[in-house]
Amino acid sequence: MSCAREEAAMDHKQERTTVHRVVDLEQLPRKKPSKVLGRFGDGSRCACCSQIIDLAETRYEVAFGAHAPPLNMHLSCYLQWSAHVVRTGR
């Protein structure tokens, strides 16, 4: 495997581990959202990895109803979180 591929695989594994830990610590909901919208990055922090979603990235706004503020996530973090929620059946 090339160095770039190894680095990408490690980043993906680390990202998955981070998302699972945040969900398991109940810092993220374990339910499916009511709405997901793609928005321009705005410098907000990702609810999964805590990294900034910069202007060159797409920000995923994940809503859970009218009474809860939406969460902002990177696409890759949203996909990891969503897959974890579906896999665990919660």
N, C-alpha and C positions, 0 to 999 in steps of 0.2 A: 504494500500500500504506500502511496506517495505521502510525503510529509503533509501536504495540504489536505489530503483525504483523511489522514489520521487525525489532524487537527479538527476537521469538520465533524468526524465521528465522535471525538471527545467532547466537543462543544454540544452536540446533540444529546449525548449521554448525560452530561452535566446539567443541561437544560431540563431534561426529563426528570432527573433526580431532584432538582430544585423545585419543579412544579409539584411533584408528588409530595415532597416534604411540606410545602406550603399548604397543600390540600389536607394532608394528614394532620397538620397542626391546627386545622380549622380556620386558617387565615383567608381561605377562599371558599365560596359556596360549593357544596357537593350536589348541586342540582343543575338541571339544564336551564339556560337563560330564556327569558321571554322574548328577547330581541338582541341581535348582534348587528352592529353597523360598522362599516369601514369609513374611517375619517383620515384626514391628513394628520401627520405627527405634529405635536404641539409642544414638545418638551416635557410632557407629563411623565410620571414614573409608571412603569408596568407593574400591575398588581401581582404578577407571578415572580418576576426576576428582580424587581426594584431598579432596573436600569432605565435610563431616560429613553423615551420614544422620540427620536429627533425628527426634524422637519423632512428629512429624506425618506422616512419610513411611513408605513401605513399603521395607523392606530386603530385597534379594534375596540369599539365601545360595547361592552357586554352589560346588558340591562336585565334586572330581575324583578321588574315591576315598578309601579309608580312610587312606592314608599322607600325604595333603596337607591342610593346613588349608583350610577353605572360604574363598572370597572374598566380601566384602560389596559390593553394588553398588546404585545407584539403578536404578529401572526403566528410565529412558531410557538410562542408560549400559549396562545389561545388553543392551537391545535393539540398541544401536549395536555393542557388542562381538560379540554373537551374529551379527548380520548380516555383520559384517566377517569373522568366522571362516568362515561358510558361503560367502560370496562368494569368499574366497581359497582355499577348499577345504582348509583345514588344520584 
